[in-house]
Every structure is written in C-alpha cells, then in structure tokens.
Amino acid sequence: MIGRLRNLGLVLAVLGIVFVAAGAYAFIKTNEGAQSLSALSAAQDVKLSYNAQGQLVDRGEVAGATAIMSLLKDDWKYPVNTADLNPNDPVVNTATEYMFQMAAITYHTLNSTQTVVLPKDVTAADGTVYKAGTYQFPVDGRYWSAFNRANPIEAAAREQAWTGTAHGLIAELGVGTVTATALQLGFGVADLFAGLGFFALISGFGLVWATRAQTETAPKRAFQPNAQPA
C-alpha cells in the first residue's frame, strides 16, 4: 500500500510540473498579446478625460460622462469594472475603457440634431410632398435601424448622423473590447493552470514524503524460525 501511495505521489508531482509549465506558457503568450494591445492603444493616442479630482468627464463636464456611463450600464447592461478607469493611465486599453469610448460616440450620435437640406421638392412613395428647404431633425435616440427611410428628411438625417466614420470607430472599439476581454480570460486560464499545478506538486511531494517517513518508522519484525516436528 505504501509503495502504491508513493507512486501516486510521483504521478501527481509530474502532472503538477506539466500544469505549471502550461500555465507559464499561457501567461507568456497572453502577456505578449497584452503588450501588443497596449502598444496599439498608445500609438492611436485615444484617451479618456478626467478632471483635477480624478472624475471622468466628457467635453469637460462630469454630467456628460455620467450620462454616457448610464447608457453603458443601464441601456447596454455592460458590467463596468471601475478599476479599469484609471486617471493616471487615461489611454484607452482596457475593456471598460473601450466600451466607454464606444458609448461616448454612440451617445453623441443619438443625441445629435442634423441639418437636412432638400434642394427641391420630394414626393415620397405614399404621395406625401416634402418641400424644398432646410430642416432641423433631432435624432432623438434613434439607432441606424430606427429611421423611416420613406421619409426623405429622416433618410438624409440617418446618413448624416450614423456616418461611416461612426460605424467604423464603434466597430474598432468593439474589437478592442473583445481583445481586452479575451486577454483577461487568458490570464485567468494561466492562473488556473498554475494553481492546479502547484496543488498537484504539493500533493504529490507530500505523499512521497509521508510514505517515506512511514517506511523509515515502520518496525522490523524479528526473525522467528518455524518449529519443526521431531
């Protein structure tokens, strides 16, 4: 029995070494990705704004940042990690920072007012005539799919509000969010492998040590010759 336990301990120790090595490899590769993402963020130089008190602001106003955060947390249901929002590191390179910047672009688009100019009268498909002129059209929280394209004023306002630049920036920030989240998961997997490895190592060497001590302290039986009949 003691020998079997010792062998089990050796197997656990070997598995522990394998898991620790896997954790180290996962950490190295994930860290390479994190450094690359940070370098890209630094090159783009996209930063969040904070006031002297370390509060997040938008266009110099705390209220603006609060409204954007409300869109992010309440409307989009994103689990904001406040630890990602660091006034000493305003460069956008964490998942929450990417999402906040995405929400900022979306918020200003949703709350913009577009000036639409019809150079001539336009007759819609339903027969409604829209006179030539200049119109002020509030987006009023409309996303891309919420505009009535049959209305020439709304159709033009949609193109002006949700520009290709806005869509491109939101898409790029979405990629950044996914990348940053994947890197966090990568670090978590590396920690899990390393933790399992150290547990297996401790358990394995513990079994080897315990069985060795049991072997050293086991009493030796005295030799007793069997009595032979005369």
Contacts in CASP RR format, 6 or more apart in sequence:
PFRMAT RR
TARGET T0000
AUTHOR 0000-0000-0000
METHOD contacts of the structure
MODEL  1
MIGRLRNLGLVLAVLGIVFVAAGAYAFIKTNEGAQSLSALSAAQDVKLSY
NAQGQLVDRGEVAGATAIMSLLKDDWKYPVNTADLNPNDPVVNTATEYMF
QMAAITYHTLNSTQTVVLPKDVTAADGTVYKAGTYQFPVDGRYWSAFNRA
NPIEAAAREQAWTGTAHGLIAELGVGTVTATALQLGFGVADLFAGLGFFA
LISGFGLVWATRAQTETAPKRAFQPNAQPA
2 211 0 8 1.000
2 214 0 8 1.000
2 215 0 8 1.000
3 211 0 8 1.000
5 207 0 8 1.000
5 210 0 8 1.000
5 211 0 8 1.000
6 207 0 8 1.000
6 208 0 8 1.000
6 211 0 8 1.000
6 212 0 8 1.000
8 204 0 8 1.000
8 207 0 8 1.000
9 203 0 8 1.000
9 204 0 8 1.000
9 205 0 8 1.000
9 206 0 8 1.000
9 207 0 8 1.000
9 208 0 8 1.000
10 204 0 8 1.000
10 208 0 8 1.000
11 204 0 8 1.000
12 200 0 8 1.000
12 201 0 8 1.000
12 203 0 8 1.000
12 204 0 8 1.000
12 207 0 8 1.000
13 200 0 8 1.000
13 201 0 8 1.000
13 204 0 8 1.000
13 205 0 8 1.000
13 208 0 8 1.000
15 197 0 8 1.000
15 200 0 8 1.000
16 196 0 8 1.000
16 197 0 8 1.000
16 198 0 8 1.000
16 199 0 8 1.000
16 200 0 8 1.000
16 201 0 8 1.000
17 197 0 8 1.000
17 201 0 8 1.000
18 197 0 8 1.000
19 193 0 8 1.000
19 194 0 8 1.000
19 195 0 8 1.000
19 196 0 8 1.000
19 197 0 8 1.000
19 200 0 8 1.000
20 193 0 8 1.000
20 194 0 8 1.000
20 195 0 8 1.000
20 197 0 8 1.000
20 198 0 8 1.000
20 201 0 8 1.000
22 193 0 8 1.000
23 189 0 8 1.000
23 190 0 8 1.000
23 191 0 8 1.000
23 193 0 8 1.000
23 194 0 8 1.000
24 190 0 8 1.000
24 194 0 8 1.000
26 186 0 8 1.000
26 189 0 8 1.000
26 190 0 8 1.000
26 193 0 8 1.000
27 187 0 8 1.000
27 190 0 8 1.000
27 191 0 8 1.000
27 194 0 8 1.000
30 183 0 8 1.000
30 186 0 8 1.000
30 187 0 8 1.000
30 189 0 8 1.000
30 190 0 8 1.000
31 187 0 8 1.000
33 183 0 8 1.000
34 183 0 8 1.000
34 187 0 8 1.000
37 93 0 8 1.000
37 176 0 8 1.000
37 179 0 8 1.000
37 180 0 8 1.000
37 183 0 8 1.000
38 91 0 8 1.000
38 93 0 8 1.000
41 91 0 8 1.000
41 92 0 8 1.000
41 93 0 8 1.000
42 91 0 8 1.000
42 93 0 8 1.000
44 92 0 8 1.000
45 91 0 8 1.000
46 91 0 8 1.000
46 92 0 8 1.000
46 101 0 8 1.000
47 90 0 8 1.000
47 91 0 8 1.000
47 92 0 8 1.000
48 56 0 8 1.000
48 85 0 8 1.000
48 90 0 8 1.000
48 92 0 8 1.000
48 97 0 8 1.000
48 100 0 8 1.000
48 101 0 8 1.000
49 56 0 8 1.000
49 57 0 8 1.000
49 58 0 8 1.000
49 59 0 8 1.000
49 60 0 8 1.000
49 65 0 8 1.000
49 90 0 8 1.000
50 56 0 8 1.000
50 57 0 8 1.000
50 87 0 8 1.000
50 90 0 8 1.000
51 57 0 8 1.000
51 60 0 8 1.000
51 62 0 8 1.000
54 87 0 8 1.000
55 62 0 8 1.000
55 65 0 8 1.000
56 62 0 8 1.000
56 65 0 8 1.000
56 69 0 8 1.000
56 85 0 8 1.000
56 100 0 8 1.000
57 64 0 8 1.000
57 65 0 8 1.000
58 64 0 8 1.000
58 65 0 8 1.000
58 67 0 8 1.000
58 68 0 8 1.000
58 104 0 8 1.000
67 107 0 8 1.000
68 100 0 8 1.000
68 103 0 8 1.000
68 104 0 8 1.000
68 107 0 8 1.000
69 80 0 8 1.000
69 100 0 8 1.000
69 103 0 8 1.000
71 103 0 8 1.000
71 106 0 8 1.000
71 107 0 8 1.000
72 78 0 8 1.000
72 80 0 8 1.000
72 99 0 8 1.000
72 100 0 8 1.000
72 103 0 8 1.000
73 80 0 8 1.000
76 99 0 8 1.000
76 103 0 8 1.000
78 96 0 8 1.000
78 99 0 8 1.000
80 96 0 8 1.000
80 99 0 8 1.000
80 100 0 8 1.000
81 94 0 8 1.000
81 95 0 8 1.000
81 96 0 8 1.000
82 96 0 8 1.000
84 94 0 8 1.000
84 95 0 8 1.000
84 96 0 8 1.000
84 97 0 8 1.000
85 96 0 8 1.000
85 97 0 8 1.000
85 100 0 8 1.000
91 97 0 8 1.000
92 98 0 8 1.000
92 100 0 8 1.000
92 101 0 8 1.000
92 173 0 8 1.000
93 180 0 8 1.000
94 180 0 8 1.000
95 176 0 8 1.000
95 177 0 8 1.000
95 180 0 8 1.000
95 181 0 8 1.000
95 184 0 8 1.000
98 173 0 8 1.000
98 174 0 8 1.000
98 176 0 8 1.000
98 177 0 8 1.000
98 180 0 8 1.000
99 173 0 8 1.000
99 174 0 8 1.000
99 177 0 8 1.000
101 173 0 8 1.000
102 169 0 8 1.000
102 170 0 8 1.000
102 173 0 8 1.000
102 174 0 8 1.000
102 177 0 8 1.000
105 166 0 8 1.000
105 169 0 8 1.000
105 170 0 8 1.000
105 173 0 8 1.000
106 170 0 8 1.000
109 139 0 8 1.000
109 161 0 8 1.000
109 162 0 8 1.000
109 166 0 8 1.000
110 139 0 8 1.000
110 140 0 8 1.000
110 141 0 8 1.000
110 142 0 8 1.000
110 143 0 8 1.000
111 139 0 8 1.000
111 141 0 8 1.000
112 138 0 8 1.000
112 139 0 8 1.000
112 161 0 8 1.000
113 136 0 8 1.000
113 137 0 8 1.000
113 138 0 8 1.000
113 139 0 8 1.000
114 136 0 8 1.000
114 137 0 8 1.000
114 138 0 8 1.000
114 139 0 8 1.000
114 156 0 8 1.000
114 157 0 8 1.000
114 160 0 8 1.000
114 161 0 8 1.000
115 134 0 8 1.000
115 135 0 8 1.000
115 136 0 8 1.000
115 137 0 8 1.000
115 160 0 8 1.000
116 134 0 8 1.000
116 135 0 8 1.000
116 136 0 8 1.000
116 137 0 8 1.000
116 153 0 8 1.000
116 156 0 8 1.000
116 157 0 8 1.000
116 160 0 8 1.000
117 133 0 8 1.000
117 134 0 8 1.000
117 135 0 8 1.000
118 130 0 8 1.000
118 131 0 8 1.000
118 132 0 8 1.000
118 133 0 8 1.000
118 134 0 8 1.000
118 135 0 8 1.000
118 152 0 8 1.000
118 153 0 8 1.000
118 156 0 8 1.000
119 132 0 8 1.000
119 133 0 8 1.000
120 132 0 8 1.000
121 129 0 8 1.000
121 130 0 8 1.000
121 131 0 8 1.000
121 132 0 8 1.000
122 129 0 8 1.000
122 130 0 8 1.000
122 132 0 8 1.000
122 152 0 8 1.000
123 129 0 8 1.000
123 130 0 8 1.000
124 130 0 8 1.000
124 150 0 8 1.000
124 151 0 8 1.000
124 152 0 8 1.000
125 150 0 8 1.000
126 150 0 8 1.000
130 151 0 8 1.000
130 152 0 8 1.000
130 153 0 8 1.000
135 153 0 8 1.000
137 153 0 8 1.000
137 154 0 8 1.000
137 157 0 8 1.000
139 157 0 8 1.000
139 161 0 8 1.000
142 158 0 8 1.000
142 161 0 8 1.000
143 162 0 8 1.000
144 158 0 8 1.000
144 162 0 8 1.000
144 167 0 8 1.000
147 154 0 8 1.000
147 155 0 8 1.000
147 157 0 8 1.000
147 158 0 8 1.000
148 154 0 8 1.000
148 155 0 8 1.000
149 155 0 8 1.000
149 158 0 8 1.000
END
